């Protein structure tokens, strides 16, 4: 297994494809609803069409707002982002009748890339419980010592086998498509923050942690000393 490096243009193209994939379904539903309104005379059917348009517009807006923070510039270079805004867009994207979100990250101004990392890890956690469940997001420490922990609990909770490798910048096939780009991108953001992402699983639970590299190295050294 070797490290994989994407050309910047390819990275931008794949991220764009990922965003388009996220919004194309609700936008398509809006178009369908508008077509029904144009052709349908029955009041009940028009009511269903309006409800579809409203719910799909809300979904598209939620996904775009999330993607703006998780993938976009969201401010000038070096800018900070309010973690309260991160919580809001995550709740709009994830929390529904199937999935509960518990957010225990203090509301502070945090460096842009660390917030982007947190949001991308929330996406990985949500994907780990496709049938729904509970996602708990927390942080400890401050500034350069901050760590993130996201727990996803649900039936058959699991992460795709390639996710840990993608987070490390590795690819079995030597190529990455739009489906895999999000985990790869999360790994890039983690490295830019000086953090390491660790994924662990047990029955009905997936835990994703982002730890400062220096702290992770200290943990590894302690483990090796204990074994020795």
N, C-alpha and C positions, 0 to 999 in steps of 0.2 A: 504494500500500500504506500503510495507516494503522495506528497502534497500536490494539490491541484491549484493552478492560478488562472483566473479568468481575465481576459482582456477587459478593460474598463467599459468599452462600448458594449461588449457582450453582457456584462453585469447589468448595465443600464437597461439593455433590451429585455433581459429576462425579468428584471424587477418590474418593468412596465407591463410585461405580459402577465405577471402575477397580479398586479393591481387591476388590470382589465378583466382578468378571470374573476376577481372578487366582485366586481360591480356589474358584469354583463348580465347576470341572471336577474337581479332586481330591475335593471333598466329595461330588459326585455319584457318583464312582467308589466312595467308601466306602459310600454308600447302596446301590448296586448289589451290592456285595460282601456286605453284610449280608442283603440279600434272597435271595441265593444260599444263604447259610448257613442261612437259615430253611427253605428249600424243598428243598435238595439233600441227598441221603443218601449219594451216592458220595464216598468218602474223598478220592479224587484231586481231584475238583471242589471239595470243601470246602477242600482245601489251596491250590488256586489262588485261591479267594475270600479266604482269610486273607492270602495274599501280596499280593493286590490291595489289601486294606484297609490292610495295614501300609505298603506303598509310597505309597499315596495319602494316608494320615495324615501320613507324613513330609513329603510334598510340600506339603500344606496348611500344616503347621507352619512349614516353611521360608519359604513365601511370606508368611505372616502375620508372622513375625519380621522379615523384610526390610521389609515395608510399615510395620511399627511404627516402624522407624528412618527409613525413606525418606520417609514421609508423615505419621507421627504426631508427637505432642508429645515423647515419649521423654524426659521429665524436665521440670523447671520452666523458666520463661523464663530464657534466658541460660545454661542448663546446658551442660556439655561432655560429649562422648561419646568413649569409648575407641575409637580407630581399629582396635584388635584385634577389637572387637565388630562393627565394620563389615565387616572382612575375613571374619569367621565367617559372618555372614548372607549375604554375597555368594557365598562358596563354596557354601553350602547351596543357594542359588538357582540359580547359574549353572553351576558345575563339574559336568560329567557325562561320559558316554562320548564325547560329540561335541565338547565345549568344554573347553579347558584355561584355567585362570586363574592368571596370575602376578601376585602382589601385592607391590609394592615401596614401600609407604607405611609409614614408621616408626610403631611403636606409641607413640602419645602421646594425651593428652587434647586434643581439638580442639573448637572451638565447634560447637554442635549443628547450625547451619545449613550450615556447611561440610561436615560429614559427610553431611548430607542431600543436599547438592549432589553430592558424590562418588558416593553411591549411585545417585542419579538418572541421572548420566552413565554409570554402569555398565549401567543398564537400556538406555539408548540404544545403547551399544556392543554389547550382547548382541543387540538387535533388528537391528543392522547385519549380523550374520552368521547368518541363519536356518538355514543348513546346518551350523553349527558352525565351530570354528576355534580361535584363540588370542586371549585378551584379556589385555593387559598393563596393569596399573594402577600408576602411580608418582606421586610428588610431589617437589617441590623447595622449599626455603625453609621458613620458619617463620612462625607467627602471621599478621600482616597481609600478609606477602610470600609466603605459600604459593601454589603453583600445582599444578594437577592435570593429568595427561596420561593418557589412556586410548587404547590402540591396539587395534583389532579387526582381526584378520587372518583371512581365510577366502575361500572361493570366492564370487565375485559379491558381495563386501562392498560395501555401500552404505547410505546413510541415505535415508529418504523425503525427497522434494524440499521438503516443507513444514516439516521439522524446524528448519533454521536460522532460518526466519522465526518459527516458534513460540517459539523460544528468545529471540528479540528482542521477543516480545509482539505479533506481527503475525499476522493471519489473512486469507487471500485471500477466504474466504467471509463474513467478518464474524461468524463464529460458530465455536464449538469444541465437539466432542463428546467422549465418554469415551475414544475412541481417541487423540485428539490432546492430551488434558489433561496427560499426563505430561511431554511436552516443554515445554509452556507453563508448567507448574508449576516445572520445572527452571530455566527462565529467571527466574521470580519469585524463586526461592531464590538464584540467582546474583546478582541485583540487590541482594537484602538483604545479601549478603556483600561487596558492592562488587567483584564479579568479572564478567568478560565471558567467554562461552563461544564458542569458535571451532571450527568443524567443517571438516575438509579430507579429501579423498578422492583416492586413486590406485588403480590396479588391485590388487585383493585386499587393500586396506588402507584403513581409516577411522580418522582420528585426531581425538579430541575433547579440547580443552584448555580449562581454566578459568584465566584470568589476571587478577590484580588490575587494576582499571580504570585506575589510574594508570600501571601498567607497559604496558598495552595502548595507552594514549594516547601514551606515550613512543615505543613502537614505530612507531605511525602517523606521528608527527612526524618520526622518523628516516627513514622511508621517503619521506615527502614531500620532505625536504631532499635526499635522495639523487637523487630524480627531478629536482628543480629544478636 
